[in-house]
């Protein structure tokens, strides 16, 4: 074929492609066709779609400065500050995958009397913080700046309950870790936002208030202070944590040395009460709840950060974690405790130390973490509702109760 004919053919093809592209860009789908398409295809099954948390709309919020929300789920895939088994950098991905059965249309929480995904709050999956695995000092800075940026944005909606809490007007972040050290930059950001020490409710098998010399008294540097067992020690000494209202719960760790010095050494990191895993045998789940609330209080002017290391659960139900300790709570016991804490003034939370490489085929660790996130989000949303929605706490859920709760939900919708 002559060269000029080849050129003509190429131009014809190019012109056709440009024409098609232009046509596609400018074509407007008629409204009736759009409605028909939505009826036919605007549906997902729990096993389909992009693996965002609970099928929420995924947005890379850190590169979308105009994206606002009331509650944001944010991943912190970081695990280079662990002392035992790594792998929690894959935790956010595993928790999102395990949340697949949480869908907005099928997530009415009977214990709380509310569907958190179909209530007043806009909840967004903000993706992951792109945290470097090569430099922990830089990783600290990245997480702090990300938490501060995301936690400083404007909220979308005004909670029906109104402005009777220090958290009003501030979005709440639910962080999927990552190892537990991600809580330190989160607390630094919250301190900056609220300008006061934060009450910390810490569920864990371990204290995480260890003096960093516990790991090595000889090989020390500024960066060795930042690890997943000493971050509360560091946060306490920076004045980020309230020393009169904070609590550890679920403890069953071994201590350093030959005595209980880790419990008695003087310092601000001792400003936690300690509830041991074994205490549930005498107190029961609601006794644990009452002990926690007696310590933290329900002060609307005091912000509370809820930090959950998945190893608070027994390895028989949550094996996929970095530092497993036998003798922990069951998933049912822990969820019951969380359900009793819905009135806490939560301003943020994390679920950390999920290491899927050590999980089983049934993904029980990731499933537990996804359920924990659901319970926390439910409590955050319910705290903004004015009416008493009641809820089911193991009692008979009869027709009269259902009718009353449906009426209350109808009133909430009407007020909105």
N, C-alpha and C positions, 0 to 999 in steps of 0.2 A: 504493500500500500504506500502511495506517495506520502512524503512527510506532511504536505499541506492538508491532506485528507485526515491524517492522524490527529493533527492539531484541531481541525474542525470538529471531529468526533469528541475529543477531550473537552473542548469548550462547550459542546452541547450537553455532555454529561454533567459538567460542573454547573452549567446554568440550570439544569433540571434539579440538581441537588440543592442549589441555593434557593430556587423557587419553592421546592418542597419545604425546606427549613423555614423560609419566610412565611409560607402558608401556615405551617404548624404553630409558629410563634404568635400569629395574629388571629387565629381562629378562636371564636368564642362559642363555647358550648351552650346551647339554649337551656333556659332554666328547667324546662320540663324534662329534657334529657338528663341534666345533672341530677335531678331528683330521682329519676329512674335508675341511674347508675349508683347512687348512694343506697337506694333500696336493695339493689342486687348485690353490691360488692363491698359496702362499707361495714364489714363484719370481720372479726377475727375469732379464731379458736384459741384456746389456751396454749396449744402447741404450735401456733403459727405466728408470723410477724417477726419484727426486729426484737431482739432480746433486751428491751429496756426494762426497768423495774416496773412490775405490775402493768405492763403494756402502756405505761405513761408516755406522753409525747416526749421523745428524746431531743434535747437541744444542747449544743455545746455552749453553755452559758458564758464561759470565760471569753469567748470570742464574739458573743452577742450581747454587748453592753446594754441594749434596750430591753433585754428579756427580763421580765419581772415575774414573781411567783410569791406564794405565801409559805409554801414548804418546798424545799429542793432536796432531792436525793443526789448525792455527789460521791463519786468513787475516788478513793485514795489508794491506788495500787502501789504500795511501798512496803518493802520487807527487809531492807538491809540494815535494820537496827535490832535484829533478833538475836537471842542468846542460845537458841536451840534449833528448831527445825524451820527453815525458810519455806516460802511458798505462798504467803498471804498476799503477794502482789496479784495473784489470780483470784483473790477473794471476791472483789466487786463483780467480776464476770460470773462467778459461780452463784453468788447470791441473786443476781439479776435472773439468771437462767432458772433458779429454783423458785422464783416469784411468779413463774408463768401462769399459775392457776389463779393468781389474783388479777381479776379483771373488773373494771369499774361497774359493769352491770351485774356482777355476781359477787360483790364483796360487802354485803350487809353484815356488820359485826354484831352478833346477837348479844354479846356480853356488854356492849356499849350502847346498843340501840341506835346505831348510826352506820352509814356507809361512808367512809372517809373520802372515797374517790368521787362521790356524787353529792357532796355537801358544799359549804360556802368557800372552801379553800381551793386555790389553784395549786396543784402539786405537779412539779416538773422533774423529770430525770435530766439532770444537768451534765451527764457524762462523767468523765474522769479527769482529774488533775494530771497533766503530763509530767509526772515526777521522775527526776533523774535517778537511775540506780547506781550512779558512779560517784556521787559526792553527797554525803549525808548533810553537810552544812548547807549546800545549795538546796537540797531537798527540803530541809526545814524552812528555808526562806520561801520556796515555791508554795509550800502548803499554807504557810501563814498568809502570804499575799492573796492566794486563792480564796481561803476562808474569809479573810477580811473583805475582799471584793464581793463575794457572793452573799455574805451576811449583812452587807451595808446597803443593799439595794432596797428600793421601795417595794412594799407589798402591793398586791393587786386589789384585794378585797378588804373591806372592814368586817371583822368578825362580828356576828350578831350580838355577842355579849358586850361589845364596846370596849372602850379604852380604860379598863380597870387593872391593867397589868403592865409591868415594866417592859414586857416583850411586845406590847402592842405597837404596830407600825414597823416592826423588824421581822424579816423572814426567818424561818427556822430551817437549819440544815441538818439532814440525817446522813451521816457519813458511813459509807461502806468501806471498811478497811480490807487489806492493809494490816500491818502490825500495829500494836497498841500505841506506839510512839506518836502516831498521828494525832493523838489527843492533845499533845503539848502545843503545837501550832494552832489547833482549834481553840484551846483555852486562851492563848495569847490574843487571838482575834476577838473572842467574846469579851475579854477584859477591855480591849480597846473600844468595842462597840458600847458596852454597858457601863464602863468606867467604875467598876467595883469588883471585888473578889467574887468568884462564882462558886455556888454550892455544887459539889460533885457527888453524884451517886454512882458508885463504882461497883459493878458486878464482875467478879473475877475469882479464880482460884488463888491468885497471887496478890501480894500487897501492891506491887509496882511503885512503892515509895522507897525502894532500896537506895541506899547511898551507893553511888557508882563504884566506889572502891571495893564493893562486894565482889565485883567481877575480876578486878585486878588492882591491887594497891600499888603496884610498881609501874606498870605500863599505863600511864594516864595522859590524857590530853583533853583539851576543851571539848573535842568532838566525842570522846568516849562517854561524856556525861549524857549524851543523847542516845538512849537505848530504850527498848520496850519494857524494861523493868525499873527504870529510874526516872521516868518522865514526870511522875507526880512529885517525886522528891525535888526535881528541878522547878516544876511549876509552883510548888509550895514556897520554895525559897525566893521565887520571883514575885511572890505576893498575889498570885493569880487565883488562889483557892481560899474559900472561906474556911477558917479553922474551927468554927463553932457549929457548923451545920452539915458537914460532909460525912459520908459513910462508905465503908467497904462492906460488901455482902457476898457470901458464898465462899469465903476463904477456907483453904485447907492445905496451904503450902508449908514446906519445911523452911525453917529459919536458918540464919547464918550462925556458925560457931557452936557454942556449948550452952547457951542460955537464951532467954527471950529478949535479948538486947534490941532486936529489930522492932519490938513492940514498945520498948521503954527508953531508947536513946533520945535525948532531948532534941527538939527541933520542930519547925512548923509542919514537917511532913507527918507528924503524929496527930494532926488535927482531924482525924477520921475516927468515928467509932467503928468497931469491928464486929461483924456478924458472921459467924463461921458456918460452914456447910452443915455441920452436925446440929446446929441450933434449930434447924427446921424440925428435928425429931421431937423437941419439947414444945416449940412455939407453933408449929404448923405454918403453912404459907401466910395466913392472915396475921399471925403473930409476928412474922418477919415484916410484913407490910406496916403494922402498927409501930414496930420498933423504928423502922426507917422514917416514917412520917413524924414520929415524936422527935427525931433528930433533925431532919431537914426543915420541918415546918411547912406551912402552906402560905407563906407570905407572898402576896402578889408583887411586891417590890424587890424580891430576892430571886435572881435568875438561877435556874437549876440546869446542870449539864448531866445527861445520863450516858454513862460509858459502859458498854457491854462487851466484855471479852467472852467469846463463845465457849472458852474452856471453863466457865462457871458451870456448864453442864458436864455430866459424867461422860467419860470417853466411850461408854457403851452406846450412848445416843449421839455423841458429837465427837467422833474420832478425828475428824479432819481439822486439826488445830496444831499450833506450833509447840505448845508446852502442855501436853495432857497430864491431868492429875486425877487418879481414881478417887471415887468417893463423892462425886458432885451431885448436883440436883438433876432431876429428870426434866425433860422439856415441859411436861405438863405442870410440874411444880413451879418452874420458873415463869411460865406464861401466866399462871394464876397470880403470882406475885406482881408481875407487870400490870396485870389488869386491876390490881388493887391500888395502883399508884397513879391513876388517871388524873387526879386533882393536883399533881405537882406542877409547878410553874416552869415547865420545860422550855428552854430557849435553844436547845440543840442536843444532839445525841450521836453516838457512833455504835456500830456493830463491827467488831474487829477480830483478827486472828483466825479467820476462816482460811484454811490451807487445803484446797480441794485435792491436792495430790495424795493426801492421807485419808481422804473421805472414803466411804464405801460405795458400792454400786448403786445403792438407793439414795445417795446424796443426802443422808440424814442431817449432816452438819449444816450444809447450805440451806436445806429446807427449814431447819430450826432458825437459822439466821434471818431468812426471809420472813418467817412468821413473827420473829421479834421485831423486825422493822415495821411490819404491818400493825402490830399492837402499839408501837410507839407513835406511828403516824396517826392511828385512830385516836389516841389520847390527845395528841396535839390539836387535832381537828375538833374533837368533842369539847376541849377546854374553851373553845371560842363560841360555843352554842349557849344561848341564854337560857333556854328551857331545860328542865330536868328530864332527860331522855330515858332515865331508868336504865334498863339493861338486864341481862340475864346472868346471874352469878350461881349457876348450878341449881336454881330452883325450877319448879315446873313452869314451863313456858306455855301458859294456857291462852285461851281465846281472849279473855278479858285483858290480859297483859298486852297481847299483840294489838288489840283494838286501841288501847290507851297510847301505845307507842306510835301507832300509825297516825292517830289524831295529833300527837305532839309533833311528828315529822311534818304533817300537813301544815301546822301552824308556823313552823320554821320556814317552810317554802313560801307561805303566804307573806310573811314578814319581809323576806328577801325581795 
